[in-house]
Amino acid sequence: MRDGNSRTARVLQGLGDERLHLVDGLAVLPVADADDLYTDGLHPTPEGEDQLAGRTAPFLRAIPLGR
């Protein structure tokens, strides 16, 4: 799934979609950290939600604002 999403984003970017950005989920949350943030491997704990937001914010801030 990750590979397919990545390839699709690259194709669309190559076709000129300058507003499409892909944030690699594994860069935000390495697999090794998942057990600490998720109760069942899918749903984050309240603390996990806070950590995910904090980890995601820098990636989103790095995306340039559109024209």
CHARMM-style PDB file with segment names, atoms N, HN, CA, C and O in Angstrom:
ATOM      1  N   MET     1       0.819  -1.183   0.000  1.00  0.00      PROA
ATOM      2  CA  MET     1       0.000   0.000   0.000  1.00  0.00      PROA
ATOM      3  C   MET     1       0.874   1.262   0.000  1.00  0.00      PROA
ATOM      4  O   MET     1       0.639   2.192  -0.772  1.00  0.00      PROA
ATOM      5  N   ARG     2       1.877   1.277   0.872  1.00  0.00      PROA
ATOM      6  HN  ARG     2       2.068   0.521   1.498  1.00  0.00      PROA
ATOM      7  CA  ARG     2       2.752   2.453   0.925  1.00  0.00      PROA
ATOM      8  C   ARG     2       3.446   2.689  -0.415  1.00  0.00      PROA
ATOM      9  O   ARG     2       3.534   3.820  -0.893  1.00  0.00      PROA
ATOM     10  N   ASP     3       3.935   1.605  -1.008  1.00  0.00      PROA
ATOM     11  HN  ASP     3       3.863   0.686  -0.619  1.00  0.00      PROA
ATOM     12  CA  ASP     3       4.630   1.721  -2.285  1.00  0.00      PROA
ATOM     13  C   ASP     3       3.688   2.251  -3.365  1.00  0.00      PROA
ATOM     14  O   ASP     3       4.072   3.112  -4.157  1.00  0.00      PROA
ATOM     15  N   GLY     4       2.474   1.745  -3.399  1.00  0.00      PROA
ATOM     16  HN  GLY     4       2.162   1.045  -2.756  1.00  0.00      PROA
ATOM     17  CA  GLY     4       1.501   2.204  -4.389  1.00  0.00      PROA
ATOM     18  C   GLY     4       1.161   3.674  -4.216  1.00  0.00      PROA
ATOM     19  O   GLY     4       1.070   4.413  -5.197  1.00  0.00      PROA
ATOM     20  N   ASN     5       0.973   4.102  -2.976  1.00  0.00      PROA
ATOM     21  HN  ASN     5       1.047   3.502  -2.179  1.00  0.00      PROA
ATOM     22  CA  ASN     5       0.690   5.520  -2.718  1.00  0.00      PROA
ATOM     23  C   ASN     5       1.859   6.399  -3.133  1.00  0.00      PROA
ATOM     24  O   ASN     5       1.668   7.462  -3.724  1.00  0.00      PROA
ATOM     25  N   SER     6       3.057   5.955  -2.824  1.00  0.00      PROA
ATOM     26  HN  SER     6       3.212   5.091  -2.344  1.00  0.00      PROA
ATOM     27  CA  SER     6       4.247   6.713  -3.172  1.00  0.00      PROA
ATOM     28  C   SER     6       4.397   6.837  -4.692  1.00  0.00      PROA
ATOM     29  O   SER     6       4.669   7.921  -5.210  1.00  0.00      PROA
ATOM     30  N   ARG     7       4.219   5.726  -5.395  1.00  0.00      PROA
ATOM     31  HN  ARG     7       3.998   4.846  -4.975  1.00  0.00      PROA
ATOM     32  CA  ARG     7       4.330   5.762  -6.864  1.00  0.00      PROA
ATOM     33  C   ARG     7       3.264   6.666  -7.472  1.00  0.00      PROA
ATOM     34  O   ARG     7       3.541   7.430  -8.397  1.00  0.00      PROA
ATOM     35  N   THR     8       2.051   6.574  -6.949  1.00  0.00      PROA
ATOM     36  HN  THR     8       1.827   5.954  -6.197  1.00  0.00      PROA
ATOM     37  CA  THR     8       0.968   7.412  -7.465  1.00  0.00      PROA
ATOM     38  C   THR     8       1.273   8.889  -7.249  1.00  0.00      PROA
ATOM     39  O   THR     8       1.072   9.703  -8.150  1.00  0.00      PROA
ATOM     40  N   ALA     9       1.752   9.235  -6.072  1.00  0.00      PROA
ATOM     41  HN  ALA     9       1.916   8.574  -5.340  1.00  0.00      PROA
ATOM     42  CA  ALA     9       2.093  10.636  -5.789  1.00  0.00      PROA
ATOM     43  C   ALA     9       3.187  11.116  -6.730  1.00  0.00      PROA
ATOM     44  O   ALA     9       3.105  12.231  -7.245  1.00  0.00      PROA
ATOM     45  N   ARG    10       4.213  10.298  -6.965  1.00  0.00      PROA
ATOM     46  HN  ARG    10       4.280   9.392  -6.547  1.00  0.00      PROA
ATOM     47  CA  ARG    10       5.305  10.697  -7.863  1.00  0.00      PROA
ATOM     48  C   ARG    10       4.793  10.904  -9.286  1.00  0.00      PROA
ATOM     49  O   ARG    10       5.210  11.845  -9.961  1.00  0.00      PROA
ATOM     50  N   VAL    11       3.901  10.041  -9.746  1.00  0.00      PROA
ATOM     51  HN  VAL    11       3.562   9.276  -9.198  1.00  0.00      PROA
ATOM     52  CA  VAL    11       3.338  10.191 -11.096  1.00  0.00      PROA
ATOM     53  C   VAL    11       2.573  11.508 -11.199  1.00  0.00      PROA
ATOM     54  O   VAL    11       2.766  12.275 -12.142  1.00  0.00      PROA
ATOM     55  N   LEU    12       1.709  11.762 -10.228  1.00  0.00      PROA
ATOM     56  HN  LEU    12       1.552  11.138  -9.462  1.00  0.00      PROA
ATOM     57  CA  LEU    12       0.915  12.990 -10.263  1.00  0.00      PROA
ATOM     58  C   LEU    12       1.788  14.232 -10.138  1.00  0.00      PROA
ATOM     59  O   LEU    12       1.521  15.244 -10.785  1.00  0.00      PROA
ATOM     60  N   GLN    13       2.819  14.164  -9.322  1.00  0.00      PROA
ATOM     61  HN  GLN    13       3.036  13.341  -8.796  1.00  0.00      PROA
ATOM     62  CA  GLN    13       3.751  15.279  -9.223  1.00  0.00      PROA
ATOM     63  C   GLN    13       4.474  15.473 -10.555  1.00  0.00      PROA
ATOM     64  O   GLN    13       4.695  16.603 -10.992  1.00  0.00      PROA
ATOM     65  N   GLY    14       4.838  14.369 -11.190  1.00  0.00      PROA
ATOM     66  HN  GLY    14       4.659  13.452 -10.835  1.00  0.00      PROA
ATOM     67  CA  GLY    14       5.502  14.441 -12.489  1.00  0.00      PROA
ATOM     68  C   GLY    14       4.618  15.018 -13.577  1.00  0.00      PROA
ATOM     69  O   GLY    14       5.109  15.571 -14.561  1.00  0.00      PROA
ATOM     70  N   LEU    15       3.321  14.889 -13.397  1.00  0.00      PROA
ATOM     71  HN  LEU    15       2.922  14.441 -12.597  1.00  0.00      PROA
ATOM     72  CA  LEU    15       2.361  15.463 -14.347  1.00  0.00      PROA
ATOM     73  C   LEU    15       2.036  16.915 -14.023  1.00  0.00      PROA
ATOM     74  O   LEU    15       1.207  17.537 -14.688  1.00  0.00      PROA
ATOM     75  N   GLY    16       2.693  17.450 -12.997  1.00  0.00      PROA
ATOM     76  HN  GLY    16       3.366  16.944 -12.457  1.00  0.00      PROA
ATOM     77  CA  GLY    16       2.552  18.871 -12.707  1.00  0.00      PROA
ATOM     78  C   GLY    16       1.765  19.230 -11.463  1.00  0.00      PROA
ATOM     79  O   GLY    16       1.541  20.414 -11.209  1.00  0.00      PROA
ATOM     80  N   ASP    17       1.342  18.266 -10.690  1.00  0.00      PROA
ATOM     81  HN  ASP    17       1.524  17.304 -10.897  1.00  0.00      PROA
ATOM     82  CA  ASP    17       0.590  18.585  -9.468  1.00  0.00      PROA
ATOM     83  C   ASP    17       1.565  19.078  -8.405  1.00  0.00      PROA
ATOM     84  O   ASP    17       2.174  18.288  -7.685  1.00  0.00      PROA
ATOM     85  N   GLU    18       1.699  20.395  -8.323  1.00  0.00      PROA
ATOM     86  HN  GLU    18       1.204  21.037  -8.908  1.00  0.00      PROA
ATOM     87  CA  GLU    18       2.651  20.999  -7.384  1.00  0.00      PROA
ATOM     88  C   GLU    18       2.106  21.087  -5.967  1.00  0.00      PROA
ATOM     89  O   GLU    18       2.853  21.375  -5.032  1.00  0.00      PROA
ATOM     90  N   ARG    19       0.828  20.844  -5.801  1.00  0.00      PROA
ATOM     91  HN  ARG    19       0.221  20.610  -6.561  1.00  0.00      PROA
ATOM     92  CA  ARG    19       0.223  20.951  -4.468  1.00  0.00      PROA
ATOM     93  C   ARG    19       0.101  19.605  -3.768  1.00  0.00      PROA
ATOM     94  O   ARG    19      -0.341  19.537  -2.621  1.00  0.00      PROA
ATOM     95  N   LEU    20       0.487  18.548  -4.444  1.00  0.00      PROA
ATOM     96  HN  LEU    20       0.847  18.603  -5.375  1.00  0.00      PROA
ATOM     97  CA  LEU    20       0.422  17.216  -3.848  1.00  0.00      PROA
ATOM     98  C   LEU    20       1.738  16.922  -3.134  1.00  0.00      PROA
ATOM     99  O   LEU    20       2.817  17.005  -3.721  1.00  0.00      PROA
ATOM    100  N   HSD    21       1.624  16.582  -1.874  1.00  0.00      PROA
ATOM    101  HN  HSD    21       0.747  16.515  -1.397  1.00  0.00      PROA
ATOM    102  CA  HSD    21       2.800  16.255  -1.067  1.00  0.00      PROA
ATOM    103  C   HSD    21       2.529  14.948  -0.345  1.00  0.00      PROA
ATOM    104  O   HSD    21       1.402  14.676   0.069  1.00  0.00      PROA
ATOM    105  N   LEU    22       3.546  14.162  -0.201  1.00  0.00      PROA
ATOM    106  HN  LEU    22       4.462  14.383  -0.537  1.00  0.00      PROA
ATOM    107  CA  LEU    22       3.425  12.876   0.474  1.00  0.00      PROA
ATOM    108  C   LEU    22       4.317  12.880   1.709  1.00  0.00      PROA
ATOM    109  O   LEU    22       5.515  13.147   1.625  1.00  0.00      PROA
ATOM    110  N   VAL    23       3.725  12.585   2.830  1.00  0.00      PROA
ATOM    111  HN  VAL    23       2.751  12.367   2.898  1.00  0.00      PROA
ATOM    112  CA  VAL    23       4.486  12.449   4.075  1.00  0.00      PROA
ATOM    113  C   VAL    23       4.630  10.957   4.338  1.00  0.00      PROA
ATOM    114  O   VAL    23       3.636  10.241   4.457  1.00  0.00      PROA
ATOM    115  N   ASP    24       5.854  10.499   4.428  1.00  0.00      PROA
ATOM    116  HN  ASP    24       6.662  11.080   4.331  1.00  0.00      PROA
ATOM    117  CA  ASP    24       6.119   9.085   4.662  1.00  0.00      PROA
ATOM    118  C   ASP    24       5.765   8.734   6.106  1.00  0.00      PROA
ATOM    119  O   ASP    24       6.398   9.214   7.047  1.00  0.00      PROA
ATOM    120  N   GLY    25       4.762   7.901   6.266  1.00  0.00      PROA
ATOM    121  HN  GLY    25       4.248   7.511   5.502  1.00  0.00      PROA
ATOM    122  CA  GLY    25       4.314   7.516   7.597  1.00  0.00      PROA
ATOM    123  C   GLY    25       5.391   6.867   8.436  1.00  0.00      PROA
ATOM    124  O   GLY    25       5.400   7.012   9.658  1.00  0.00      PROA
ATOM    125  N   LEU    26       6.303   6.150   7.793  1.00  0.00      PROA
ATOM    126  HN  LEU    26       6.296   6.031   6.800  1.00  0.00      PROA
ATOM    127  CA  LEU    26       7.389   5.510   8.546  1.00  0.00      PROA
ATOM    128  C   LEU    26       8.411   6.523   9.044  1.00  0.00      PROA
ATOM    129  O   LEU    26       9.129   6.261  10.010  1.00  0.00      PROA
ATOM    130  N   ALA    27       8.480   7.676   8.392  1.00  0.00      PROA
ATOM    131  HN  ALA    27       7.897   7.889   7.608  1.00  0.00      PROA
ATOM    132  CA  ALA    27       9.351   8.743   8.887  1.00  0.00      PROA
ATOM    133  C   ALA    27       8.726   9.392  10.122  1.00  0.00      PROA
ATOM    134  O   ALA    27       9.431   9.805  11.042  1.00  0.00      PROA
ATOM    135  N   VAL    28       7.399   9.475  10.131  1.00  0.00      PROA
ATOM    136  HN  VAL    28       6.826   9.140   9.383  1.00  0.00      PROA
ATOM    137  CA  VAL    28       6.689  10.042  11.274  1.00  0.00      PROA
ATOM    138  C   VAL    28       6.680   9.059  12.444  1.00  0.00      PROA
ATOM    139  O   VAL    28       6.939   9.429  13.589  1.00  0.00      PROA
ATOM    140  N   LEU    29       6.381   7.817  12.133  1.00  0.00      PROA
ATOM    141  HN  LEU    29       6.170   7.517  11.202  1.00  0.00      PROA
ATOM    142  CA  LEU    29       6.251   6.803  13.176  1.00  0.00      PROA
ATOM    143  C   LEU    29       6.957   5.515  12.750  1.00  0.00      PROA
ATOM    144  O   LEU    29       6.357   4.669  12.085  1.00  0.00      PROA
ATOM    145  N   PRO    30       8.219   5.365  13.126  1.00  0.00      PROA
ATOM    146  CA  PRO    30       8.917   4.118  12.823  1.00  0.00      PROA
ATOM    147  C   PRO    30       8.206   2.927  13.468  1.00  0.00      PROA
ATOM    148  O   PRO    30       7.610   3.055  14.538  1.00  0.00      PROA
ATOM    149  N   VAL    31       8.272   1.806  12.828  1.00  0.00      PROA
ATOM    150  HN  VAL    31       8.756   1.702  11.959  1.00  0.00      PROA
ATOM    151  CA  VAL    31       7.609   0.590  13.318  1.00  0.00      PROA
ATOM    152  C   VAL    31       8.018   0.292  14.760  1.00  0.00      PROA
ATOM    153  O   VAL    31       7.196  -0.164  15.554  1.00  0.00      PROA
ATOM    154  N   ALA    32       9.255   0.540  15.095  1.00  0.00      PROA
ATOM    155  HN  ALA    32       9.923   0.910  14.449  1.00  0.00      PROA
ATOM    156  CA  ALA    32       9.745   0.240  16.444  1.00  0.00      PROA
ATOM    157  C   ALA    32       9.011   1.032  17.523  1.00  0.00      PROA
ATOM    158  O   ALA    32       8.975   0.611  18.679  1.00  0.00      PROA
ATOM    159  N   ASP    33       8.425   2.172  17.161  1.00  0.00      PROA
ATOM    160  HN  ASP    33       8.453   2.514  16.221  1.00  0.00      PROA
ATOM    161  CA  ASP    33       7.723   3.006  18.140  1.00  0.00      PROA
ATOM    162  C   ASP    33       6.238   2.690  18.242  1.00  0.00      PROA
ATOM    163  O   ASP    33       5.570   3.187  19.149  1.00  0.00      PROA
ATOM    164  N   ALA    34       5.713   1.891  17.353  1.00  0.00      PROA
ATOM    165  HN  ALA    34       6.255   1.487  16.617  1.00  0.00      PROA
ATOM    166  CA  ALA    34       4.272   1.672  17.276  1.00  0.00      PROA
ATOM    167  C   ALA    34       3.690   1.076  18.550  1.00  0.00      PROA
ATOM    168  O   ALA    34       2.612   1.489  18.979  1.00  0.00      PROA
ATOM    169  N   ASP    35       4.366   0.130  19.158  1.00  0.00      PROA
ATOM    170  HN  ASP    35       5.242  -0.205  18.810  1.00  0.00      PROA
ATOM    171  CA  ASP    35       3.828  -0.506  20.361  1.00  0.00      PROA
ATOM    172  C   ASP    35       3.623   0.488  21.503  1.00  0.00      PROA
ATOM    173  O   ASP    35       2.745   0.300  22.346  1.00  0.00      PROA
ATOM    174  N   ASP    36       4.431   1.537  21.527  1.00  0.00      PROA
ATOM    175  HN  ASP    36       5.144   1.689  20.842  1.00  0.00      PROA
ATOM    176  CA  ASP    36       4.309   2.528  22.594  1.00  0.00      PROA
ATOM    177  C   ASP    36       3.144   3.497  22.375  1.00  0.00      PROA
ATOM    178  O   ASP    36       2.682   4.134  23.322  1.00  0.00      PROA
ATOM    179  N   LEU    37       2.671   3.611  21.137  1.00  0.00      PROA
ATOM    180  HN  LEU    37       3.046   3.094  20.368  1.00  0.00      PROA
ATOM    181  CA  LEU    37       1.653   4.616  20.823  1.00  0.00      PROA
ATOM    182  C   LEU    37       0.274   4.038  20.533  1.00  0.00      PROA
ATOM    183  O   LEU    37      -0.724   4.756  20.590  1.00  0.00      PROA
ATOM    184  N   TYR    38       0.214   2.759  20.227  1.00  0.00      PROA
ATOM    185  HN  TYR    38       1.026   2.176  20.181  1.00  0.00      PROA
ATOM    186  CA  TYR    38      -1.054   2.140  19.843  1.00  0.00      PROA
ATOM    187  C   TYR    38      -1.463   1.075  20.858  1.00  0.00      PROA
ATOM    188  O   TYR    38      -0.631   0.316  21.354  1.00  0.00      PROA
ATOM    189  N   THR    39      -2.756   1.035  21.153  1.00  0.00      PROA
ATOM    190  HN  THR    39      -3.432   1.651  20.750  1.00  0.00      PROA
ATOM    191  CA  THR    39      -3.247   0.041  22.106  1.00  0.00      PROA
ATOM    192  C   THR    39      -3.376  -1.332  21.463  1.00  0.00      PROA
ATOM    193  O   THR    39      -3.137  -2.351  22.111  1.00  0.00      PROA
ATOM    194  N   ASP    40      -3.753  -1.359  20.191  1.00  0.00      PROA
ATOM    195  HN  ASP    40      -3.947  -0.531  19.665  1.00  0.00      PROA
ATOM    196  CA  ASP    40      -4.033  -2.624  19.515  1.00  0.00      PROA
ATOM    197  C   ASP    40      -3.345  -2.738  18.156  1.00  0.00      PROA
ATOM    198  O   ASP    40      -3.720  -3.574  17.335  1.00  0.00      PROA
ATOM    199  N   GLY    41      -2.351  -1.906  17.924  1.00  0.00      PROA
ATOM    200  HN  GLY    41      -2.046  -1.227  18.591  1.00  0.00      PROA
ATOM    201  CA  GLY    41      -1.668  -1.915  16.645  1.00  0.00      PROA
ATOM    202  C   GLY    41      -2.340  -1.048  15.598  1.00  0.00      PROA
ATOM    203  O   GLY    41      -1.813  -0.887  14.497  1.00  0.00      PROA
ATOM    204  N   LEU    42      -3.497  -0.486  15.923  1.00  0.00      PROA
ATOM    205  HN  LEU    42      -3.925  -0.617  16.818  1.00  0.00      PROA
ATOM    206  CA  LEU    42      -4.239   0.342  14.965  1.00  0.00      PROA
ATOM    207  C   LEU    42      -4.710   1.660  15.568  1.00  0.00      PROA
ATOM    208  O   LEU    42      -4.618   2.704  14.923  1.00  0.00      PROA
ATOM    209  N   HSD    43      -5.209   1.620  16.787  1.00  0.00      PROA
ATOM    210  HN  HSD    43      -5.284   0.772  17.311  1.00  0.00      PROA
ATOM    211  CA  HSD    43      -5.792   2.801  17.421  1.00  0.00      PROA
ATOM    212  C   HSD    43      -4.828   3.385  18.453  1.00  0.00      PROA
ATOM    213  O   HSD    43      -4.424   2.696  19.390  1.00  0.00      PROA
ATOM    214  N   PRO    44      -4.458   4.670  18.276  1.00  0.00      PROA
ATOM    215  CA  PRO    44      -3.533   5.262  19.241  1.00  0.00      PROA
ATOM    216  C   PRO    44      -4.204   5.545  20.574  1.00  0.00      PROA
ATOM    217  O   PRO    44      -5.404   5.809  20.644  1.00  0.00      PROA
ATOM    218  N   THR    45      -3.415   5.484  21.610  1.00  0.00      PROA
ATOM    219  HN  THR    45      -2.440   5.269  21.553  1.00  0.00      PROA
ATOM    220  CA  THR    45      -3.865   5.906  22.940  1.00  0.00      PROA
ATOM    221  C   THR    45      -3.980   7.441  22.914  1.00  0.00      PROA
ATOM    222  O   THR    45      -3.495   8.069  21.973  1.00  0.00      PROA
ATOM    223  N   PRO    46      -4.604   8.047  23.916  1.00  0.00      PROA
ATOM    224  CA  PRO    46      -4.628   9.513  23.963  1.00  0.00      PROA
ATOM    225  C   PRO    46      -3.211  10.110  23.945  1.00  0.00      PROA
ATOM    226  O   PRO    46      -2.969  11.119  23.283  1.00  0.00      PROA
ATOM    227  N   GLU    47      -2.296   9.492  24.660  1.00  0.00      PROA
ATOM    228  HN  GLU    47      -2.493   8.672  25.198  1.00  0.00      PROA
ATOM    229  CA  GLU    47      -0.908   9.956  24.646  1.00  0.00      PROA
ATOM    230  C   GLU    47      -0.290   9.750  23.258  1.00  0.00      PROA
ATOM    231  O   GLU    47       0.495  10.570  22.781  1.00  0.00      PROA
ATOM    232  N   GLY    48      -0.664   8.635  22.625  1.00  0.00      PROA
ATOM    233  HN  GLY    48      -1.302   7.969  23.011  1.00  0.00      PROA
ATOM    234  CA  GLY    48      -0.179   8.359  21.274  1.00  0.00      PROA
ATOM    235  C   GLY    48      -0.661   9.399  20.281  1.00  0.00      PROA
ATOM    236  O   GLY    48       0.087   9.797  19.388  1.00  0.00      PROA
ATOM    237  N   GLU    49      -1.912   9.849  20.427  1.00  0.00      PROA
ATOM    238  HN  GLU    49      -2.520   9.526  21.152  1.00  0.00      PROA
ATOM    239  CA  GLU    49      -2.437  10.898  19.549  1.00  0.00      PROA
ATOM    240  C   GLU    49      -1.642  12.178  19.697  1.00  0.00      PROA
ATOM    241  O   GLU    49      -1.329  12.837  18.705  1.00  0.00      PROA
ATOM    242  N   ASP    50      -1.313  12.535  20.923  1.00  0.00      PROA
ATOM    243  HN  ASP    50      -1.567  12.000  21.729  1.00  0.00      PROA
ATOM    244  CA  ASP    50      -0.499  13.729  21.159  1.00  0.00      PROA
ATOM    245  C   ASP    50       0.871  13.597  20.510  1.00  0.00      PROA
ATOM    246  O   ASP    50       1.364  14.531  19.877  1.00  0.00      PROA
ATOM    247  N   GLN    51       1.475  12.436  20.674  1.00  0.00      PROA
ATOM    248  HN  GLN    51       1.075  11.677  21.188  1.00  0.00      PROA
ATOM    249  CA  GLN    51       2.801  12.217  20.084  1.00  0.00      PROA
ATOM    250  C   GLN    51       2.737  12.237  18.554  1.00  0.00      PROA
ATOM    251  O   GLN    51       3.603  12.819  17.901  1.00  0.00      PROA
ATOM    252  N   LEU    52       1.709  11.599  17.988  1.00  0.00      PROA
ATOM    253  HN  LEU    52       1.006  11.126  18.518  1.00  0.00      PROA
ATOM    254  CA  LEU    52       1.572  11.605  16.531  1.00  0.00      PROA
ATOM    255  C   LEU    52       1.405  13.024  15.999  1.00  0.00      PROA
ATOM    256  O   LEU    52       1.997  13.381  14.981  1.00  0.00      PROA
ATOM    257  N   ALA    53       0.605  13.828  16.683  1.00  0.00      PROA
ATOM    258  HN  ALA    53       0.124  13.537  17.510  1.00  0.00      PROA
ATOM    259  CA  ALA    53       0.421  15.222  16.262  1.00  0.00      PROA
ATOM    260  C   ALA    53       1.745  15.973  16.330  1.00  0.00      PROA
ATOM    261  O   ALA    53       2.095  16.711  15.408  1.00  0.00      PROA
ATOM    262  N   GLY    54       2.471  15.785  17.411  1.00  0.00      PROA
ATOM    263  HN  GLY    54       2.187  15.186  18.160  1.00  0.00      PROA
ATOM    264  CA  GLY    54       3.761  16.458  17.558  1.00  0.00      PROA
ATOM    265  C   GLY    54       4.781  16.017  16.524  1.00  0.00      PROA
ATOM    266  O   GLY    54       5.591  16.820  16.062  1.00  0.00      PROA
ATOM    267  N   ARG    55       4.743  14.759  16.165  1.00  0.00      PROA
ATOM    268  HN  ARG    55       4.085  14.106  16.541  1.00  0.00      PROA
ATOM    269  CA  ARG    55       5.687  14.242  15.169  1.00  0.00      PROA
ATOM    270  C   ARG    55       5.297  14.642  13.756  1.00  0.00      PROA
ATOM    271  O   ARG    55       6.163  14.827  12.901  1.00  0.00      PROA
ATOM    272  N   THR    56       3.997  14.777  13.503  1.00  0.00      PROA
ATOM    273  HN  THR    56       3.294  14.627  14.198  1.00  0.00      PROA
ATOM    274  CA  THR    56       3.518  15.107  12.160  1.00  0.00      PROA
ATOM    275  C   THR    56       3.680  16.590  11.858  1.00  0.00      PROA
ATOM    276  O   THR    56       3.954  16.961  10.717  1.00  0.00      PROA
ATOM    277  N   ALA    57       3.516  17.432  12.850  1.00  0.00      PROA
ATOM    278  HN  ALA    57       3.293  17.131  13.777  1.00  0.00      PROA
ATOM    279  CA  ALA    57       3.544  18.887  12.653  1.00  0.00      PROA
ATOM    280  C   ALA    57       4.780  19.379  11.902  1.00  0.00      PROA
ATOM    281  O   ALA    57       4.621  20.171  10.973  1.00  0.00      PROA
ATOM    282  N   PRO    58       5.995  18.963  12.243  1.00  0.00      PROA
ATOM    283  CA  PRO    58       7.163  19.470  11.506  1.00  0.00      PROA
ATOM    284  C   PRO    58       7.131  19.102  10.015  1.00  0.00      PROA
ATOM    285  O   PRO    58       7.569  19.885   9.173  1.00  0.00      PROA
ATOM    286  N   PHE    59       6.621  17.930   9.699  1.00  0.00      PROA
ATOM    287  HN  PHE    59       6.265  17.294  10.384  1.00  0.00      PROA
ATOM    288  CA  PHE    59       6.531  17.526   8.298  1.00  0.00      PROA
ATOM    289  C   PHE    59       5.537  18.421   7.554  1.00  0.00      PROA
ATOM    290  O   PHE    59       5.788  18.827   6.420  1.00  0.00      PROA
ATOM    291  N   LEU    60       4.418  18.721   8.195  1.00  0.00      PROA
ATOM    292  HN  LEU    60       4.214  18.390   9.116  1.00  0.00      PROA
ATOM    293  CA  LEU    60       3.411  19.569   7.556  1.00  0.00      PROA
ATOM    294  C   LEU    60       3.890  21.008   7.440  1.00  0.00      PROA
ATOM    295  O   LEU    60       3.606  21.679   6.448  1.00  0.00      PROA
ATOM    296  N   ARG    61       4.617  21.490   8.448  1.00  0.00      PROA
ATOM    297  HN  ARG    61       4.848  20.945   9.254  1.00  0.00      PROA
ATOM    298  CA  ARG    61       5.157  22.853   8.376  1.00  0.00      PROA
ATOM    299  C   ARG    61       6.179  23.008   7.251  1.00  0.00      PROA
ATOM    300  O   ARG    61       6.363  24.106   6.726  1.00  0.00      PROA
ATOM    301  N   ALA    62       6.835  21.929   6.885  1.00  0.00      PROA
ATOM    302  HN  ALA    62       6.686  21.037   7.311  1.00  0.00      PROA
ATOM    303  CA  ALA    62       7.856  21.977   5.834  1.00  0.00      PROA
ATOM    304  C   ALA    62       7.254  22.048   4.432  1.00  0.00      PROA
ATOM    305  O   ALA    62       7.969  22.315   3.466  1.00  0.00      PROA
ATOM    306  N   ILE    63       5.957  21.813   4.314  1.00  0.00      PROA
ATOM    307  HN  ILE    63       5.377  21.596   5.099  1.00  0.00      PROA
ATOM    308  CA  ILE    63       5.311  21.874   2.997  1.00  0.00      PROA
ATOM    309  C   ILE    63       5.069  23.336   2.659  1.00  0.00      PROA
ATOM    310  O   ILE    63       4.444  24.056   3.437  1.00  0.00      PROA
ATOM    311  N   PRO    64       5.558  23.785   1.504  1.00  0.00      PROA
ATOM    312  CA  PRO    64       5.351  25.187   1.148  1.00  0.00      PROA
ATOM    313  C   PRO    64       3.879  25.498   0.926  1.00  0.00      PROA
ATOM    314  O   PRO    64       3.124  24.665   0.425  1.00  0.00      PROA
ATOM    315  N   LEU    65       3.487  26.698   1.302  1.00  0.00      PROA
ATOM    316  HN  LEU    65       4.101  27.375   1.708  1.00  0.00      PROA
ATOM    317  CA  LEU    65       2.111  27.109   1.095  1.00  0.00      PROA
ATOM    318  C   LEU    65       1.851  27.302  -0.404  1.00  0.00      PROA
ATOM    319  O   LEU    65       2.734  27.719  -1.153  1.00  0.00      PROA
ATOM    320  N   GLY    66       0.637  26.994  -0.815  1.00  0.00      PROA
ATOM    321  HN  GLY    66      -0.081  26.655  -0.206  1.00  0.00      PROA
ATOM    322  CA  GLY    66       0.256  27.116  -2.230  1.00  0.00      PROA
ATOM    323  C   GLY    66       0.205  28.553  -2.684  1.00  0.00      PROA
ATOM    324  O   GLY    66       0.264  29.498  -1.898  1.00  0.00      PROA
ATOM    325  N   ARG    67       0.094  28.668  -3.980  1.00  0.00      PROA
ATOM    326  HN  ARG    67       0.047  27.900  -4.619  1.00  0.00      PROA
ATOM    327  CA  ARG    67       0.038  30.009  -4.583  1.00  0.00      PROA
ATOM    328  C   ARG    67      -1.316  30.600  -4.468  1.00  0.00      PROA
ATOM    329  OT1 ARG    67      -1.540  31.722  -4.922  1.00  0.00      PROA
TER     330      ARG     67
END
